[in-house]
Amino acid sequence: YEAMDRLSPGHDGDIGRTMLSEVNKVTYRTPDYMLSSAQDYRKGKPGFQQHIWQATLGPDALAFALHRGNADETAYKYWVGRFPRAAQHRNVLVALYDIAEQPLPGPATVYPADAEGNAMPSPGPSEEELLPCTVAVLRRAAFDEVREANGWVLARSGDGYLALRSQQPVRWTPDGVLQGEGLIADGRRNVWICQMGRRAVDGPFDAWCARIAGSRVAYGDLSVEYDAPGLGRVAFAWEGDFTVDGLAVPLSGYPRFDNPYCRAEHGAGVYEIAYGGRSLRLDFGRGRREETPAPPPAH
C-alpha cells in the first residue's frame, strides 16, 4: 500500500501484471453447462497466466476467448496477453478486447544464461508482442453438433447448448489456438458474446439455434447491444454499466459467497453451508468445524 501511495497523480493503481488485486468472480451452473468469469478485471492490462472466462459443457466440450501474449502456443507465455473487459449475467457473457498498438515503456528483460523452457522469465512490458487478434478455443470434435448461422457458432453437447459470436470475422484453424482447433479473429478491437442454453429450459436445439441466429446484435465502438433470448437486452461498453433490460448488473460489491448453499460477506470468517437437511459451519476465527449429523434413513 505504501508503494501505491507514492504513485504519480492520475495513476490507476495497477503496478504490474503479477499484482494479485481483487477479483470479482461469478459462476452460473446448471445440470448441462457452467459459465464462469472474472468480471471487469484489469481491462486492457497485461495478464500473467490468468483465465478470465470459460463456458463448460463437459471435460473437453468447452469454449473461451483470450488475447494471446505470444506467438509460440507451446509456451506458458501464451497466457500473458491483454485482458478484456468481461461481464456476465446468468447464462450470457460479453467480453470486450482493446489491444494496444504500442507496448508500455520500460527496460528489456535480462535472461539468466542457464535459464530455458518455462524457467525463462516472461518478457517485460516493453517487449510485449501485442498480437493484433483474439482467439477462441472451441474443439468441434468434442461436441455432438456444431453449426454456423448469421455470425454465430452454435454447438451442442448432450442437452447443453453453446452460442459464440465475434464482432470481427473468424476463421477456423487447427493451429495457433492452444495446440488444438479454434477460431481466430483478426483485429485489435473485438467483442465476443457467449450464451448458454439447455433442452430442459430452451427446448430442442434446432429451435434454440433459430432464436439465437434471429436475435438483434448491434455493435458500436467497443460496445454492443444484444437481445438475448430468454434474458432481455444486454448492453455493455468499455466504460459504464453492464445492463440487462435497462437495469445495471453489479460487477463488484457482492458477497464473498452468494449461492443456494451459502451466503457470506467478505471478511465474515464464518461460513454456514446447508444442503439436503445437513449443514456445515466453518469458523476460521476459532478454528472450529461443526457438522450436523445426517438425517436417519426413511422407512
C-alpha positions in Angstrom: 0.0 0.0 0.0 2.8 2.4 0.7 4.2 1.9 -2.8 0.8 2.6 -4.3 0.5 5.8 -2.2 3.7 7.1 -3.9 2.4 6.6 -7.4 2.1 9.7 -9.5 -1.2 11.6 -9.6 -3.7 10.0 -12.1 -2.1 6.5 -11.9 -4.8 3.8 -11.9 -3.0 1.8 -9.1 -2.1 -1.1 -11.4 1.6 -1.6 -10.7 2.3 -4.8 -12.5 0.9 -7.8 -14.2 1.7 -10.1 -11.2 -0.1 -7.9 -8.7 -2.9 -10.0 -7.0 -5.6 -7.4 -7.0 -9.3 -8.1 -6.0 -11.2 -10.4 -8.4 -15.0 -10.4 -8.6 -15.9 -13.9 -9.9 -19.3 -15.2 -10.9 -20.4 -18.7 -11.9 -23.8 -19.8 -13.3 -24.2 -23.6 -13.2 -26.9 -25.9 -14.4 -27.0 -29.7 -14.9 -25.9 -29.3 -18.5 -23.4 -26.4 -18.5 -21.4 -23.9 -16.5 -20.4 -20.3 -17.3 -17.8 -18.6 -15.2 -15.9 -15.3 -15.4 -13.8 -12.7 -13.6 -15.8 -9.5 -14.0 -14.3 -6.3 -15.2 -10.8 -7.4 -14.1 -7.9 -5.2 -15.1 -9.3 -4.4 -18.6 -6.7 -3.7 -21.2 -3.8 -4.6 -18.9 -1.1 -7.2 -19.4 -2.0 -10.6 -18.0 0.0 -13.2 -16.2 -1.5 -16.6 -16.8 -5.0 -15.6 -15.6 -8.0 -17.2 -17.2 -10.9 -14.6 -17.5 -13.9 -16.7 -18.6 -14.9 -20.1 -19.8 -18.1 -22.0 -20.9 -18.0 -25.7 -19.9 -20.4 -28.4 -21.1 -18.1 -31.4 -20.5 -14.4 -32.3 -19.8 -13.4 -31.4 -23.4 -16.6 -29.6 -24.6 -15.7 -26.1 -23.6 -15.0 -22.6 -25.1 -13.2 -19.4 -24.1 -11.6 -16.5 -25.8 -8.4 -14.6 -25.0 -5.7 -12.4 -26.4 -2.6 -14.4 -27.0 0.5 -12.9 -25.4 3.0 -14.9 -27.5 3.0 -16.3 -31.0 4.5 -19.6 -29.6 1.5 -21.5 -28.4 3.7 -24.1 -26.7 5.0 -21.6 -24.2 3.2 -20.6 -21.0 3.8 -17.0 -22.1 0.9 -17.6 -24.4 -1.2 -16.6 -21.3 0.3 -13.1 -20.8 -1.8 -11.2 -23.4 -4.0 -8.2 -22.7 -7.2 -8.6 -20.6 -10.7 -8.0 -21.9 -13.4 -6.2 -20.0 -15.8 -9.1 -19.3 -19.2 -9.2 -17.7 -21.7 -11.9 -17.1 -25.4 -12.3 -16.1 -26.6 -15.8 -15.6 -26.1 -17.6 -19.0 -24.9 -14.6 -21.1 -21.3 -13.2 -21.2 -19.8 -10.3 -23.1 -16.0 -9.8 -23.4 -14.6 -6.6 -25.0 -11.0 -6.6 -26.2 -8.9 -3.4 -26.9 -5.4 -4.4 -27.7 -2.8 -1.6 -27.6 -0.6 -0.9 -30.7 2.5 0.0 -28.7 3.9 -1.7 -25.6 4.5 0.1 -22.4 7.9 1.7 -21.8 10.5 0.0 -19.7 13.8 -1.9 -19.7 14.3 -5.1 -21.7 14.2 -8.4 -19.8 17.5 -9.9 -18.7 17.6 -13.6 -19.2 19.9 -15.7 -17.0 22.5 -17.7 -19.0 21.3 -21.0 -17.6 17.5 -20.4 -18.0 15.5 -22.3 -20.5 11.9 -23.5 -21.2 9.4 -22.4 -18.7 12.2 -21.2 -16.4 12.6 -18.3 -18.7 11.3 -15.0 -17.4 8.3 -13.5 -19.0 9.0 -10.7 -21.4 9.0 -7.2 -19.9 6.1 -4.8 -20.7 8.3 -3.1 -23.3 8.7 -6.4 -25.2 5.1 -7.4 -25.5 4.2 -8.8 -28.9 0.7 -7.3 -28.8 -0.6 -9.7 -31.5 -3.4 -8.0 -33.5 -6.0 -10.7 -33.0 -8.1 -12.6 -30.4 -8.7 -16.3 -30.4 -11.4 -18.7 -29.1 -10.8 -22.3 -28.1 -13.6 -24.5 -29.4 -12.9 -28.1 -30.4 -15.6 -29.2 -32.8 -14.8 -32.9 -32.3 -15.7 -32.6 -28.6 -19.3 -31.6 -29.3 -22.2 -33.7 -30.7 -23.2 -31.0 -33.1 -21.6 -27.7 -34.4 -23.2 -25.4 -36.9 -22.9 -21.8 -38.0 -25.7 -19.2 -38.7 -25.8 -15.4 -39.0 -22.3 -14.9 -37.5 -22.9 -17.4 -34.6 -21.1 -20.6 -33.9 -23.7 -22.9 -32.3 -22.7 -26.2 -30.5 -24.4 -28.9 -28.6 -23.0 -31.4 -26.0 -25.7 -33.7 -24.7 -28.6 -31.4 -23.6 -26.3 -28.4 -23.2 -26.1 -25.6 -25.8 -23.4 -23.1 -26.6 -23.6 -20.0 -28.8 -20.5 -17.9 -29.6 -20.2 -14.8 -31.7 -17.3 -12.5 -32.6 -17.8 -8.9 -33.9 -14.8 -9.5 -36.2 -14.9 -12.2 -38.9 -13.5 -15.5 -37.7 -11.8 -18.4 -39.3 -11.4 -22.0 -38.1 -7.9 -23.2 -37.6 -6.1 -26.2 -36.1 -3.0 -24.0 -35.5 -2.3 -21.2 -33.1 -5.2 -21.9 -30.6 -3.6 -23.8 -27.7 -2.4 -26.8 -29.8 -5.9 -27.5 -31.0 -8.8 -26.3 -33.0 -10.5 -23.0 -32.6 -11.3 -19.6 -34.0 -9.1 -16.6 -34.8 -10.5 -13.1 -35.2 -8.2 -10.5 -36.7 -8.3 -7.0 -35.2 -7.2 -5.2 -32.1 -10.7 -4.4 -31.1 -13.3 -7.1 -30.8 -16.4 -8.2 -29.0 -17.1 -11.8 -28.1 -20.6 -12.8 -27.0 -21.4 -16.2 -25.3 -24.8 -17.5 -24.5 -25.6 -20.9 -23.0 -28.8 -22.9 -23.1 -30.3 -26.3 -22.3 -33.0 -28.6 -23.6 -35.0 -28.6 -20.3 -35.4 -24.8 -20.4 -34.9 -23.8 -24.0 -36.4 -26.7 -25.9 -35.0 -28.5 -28.9 -31.5 -27.4 -30.2 -32.9 -26.5 -33.7 -35.4 -24.1 -32.2 -32.9 -22.6 -29.8 -30.4 -22.0 -32.7 -33.1 -20.3 -34.7 -33.8 -17.9 -31.9 -30.2 -17.1 -31.3 -29.5 -16.6 -35.0 -32.5 -14.3 -35.4 -31.7 -12.1 -32.4 -30.6 -8.5 -32.7 -26.9 -7.7 -32.3 -25.8 -4.1 -32.7 -22.1 -3.1 -32.3 -20.6 0.3 -31.5 -17.1 1.5 -30.8 -16.1 -1.1 -28.2 -19.8 -1.6 -27.2 -22.6 -3.9 -28.0 -26.3 -4.4 -27.6 -27.7 -7.9 -27.8 -31.3 -9.0 -27.4 -30.5 -12.3 -25.7 -33.4 -14.8 -26.0 -34.8 -15.6 -22.6 -32.9 -12.9 -20.8 -33.5 -9.5 -22.5 -31.5 -6.7 -24.0 -27.9 -6.9 -22.8 -25.8 -3.7 -23.2 -22.1 -3.4 -22.4 -19.2 -1.0 -23.4 -15.6 -0.3 -22.4 -16.9 2.3 -19.9 -20.0 2.4 -17.9 -22.5 -0.1 -16.5 -23.4 -3.6 -17.7 -27.1 -3.6 -18.1 -29.8 -6.2 -18.8 -33.2 -4.8 -19.8 -32.0 -1.4 -18.7 -31.1 -2.4 -15.2 -27.4 -2.2 -14.1 -26.0 -5.6 -13.1 -23.3 -5.2 -10.3 -19.8 -6.2 -11.4 -18.4 -5.9 -7.9 -19.5 -5.4 -4.3 -21.4 -8.6 -3.9 -20.9 -11.1 -1.0 -17.9 -13.4 -0.8 -20.3 -16.3 -1.3 -23.8 -16.0 -2.6 -25.4 -19.2 -3.8 -28.2 -21.6 -2.7 -26.0 -23.3 -0.2 -24.0 -20.5 1.4 -24.2 -16.7 1.7 -21.4 -14.8 3.5 -20.0 -11.3 3.3 -16.3 -10.6 2.8 -14.3 -10.9 5.9 -17.0 -12.8 7.8 -14.7 -15.6 8.9 -17.7 -17.9 9.5 -19.3 -19.9 6.7 -22.5 -21.9 7.1 -23.2 -24.3 4.3 -26.5 -26.2 4.1 -28.0 -28.8 1.8 -30.4 -31.6 2.0 -31.1 -31.3 5.7 -27.4 -31.2 6.6 -25.2 -28.2 7.5 -21.6 -27.4 7.9 -20.3 -24.4 10.0 -16.7 -23.3 9.4 -15.4 -20.8 12.0 -12.0 -19.7 10.9 -11.6 -17.3 13.8 -11.9 -20.0 16.4 -10.6 -22.8 14.2 -13.8 -24.8 14.6 -15.7 -27.1 12.2 -19.2 -28.1 13.2 -21.3 -30.5 11.2 -24.9 -31.7 11.7 -25.4 -35.4 11.6 -27.1 -37.0 8.6 -30.9 -37.5 9.0 -32.0 -41.0 9.7 -32.9 -43.1 6.6 -36.6 -43.1 5.7 -38.5 -46.3 6.3 
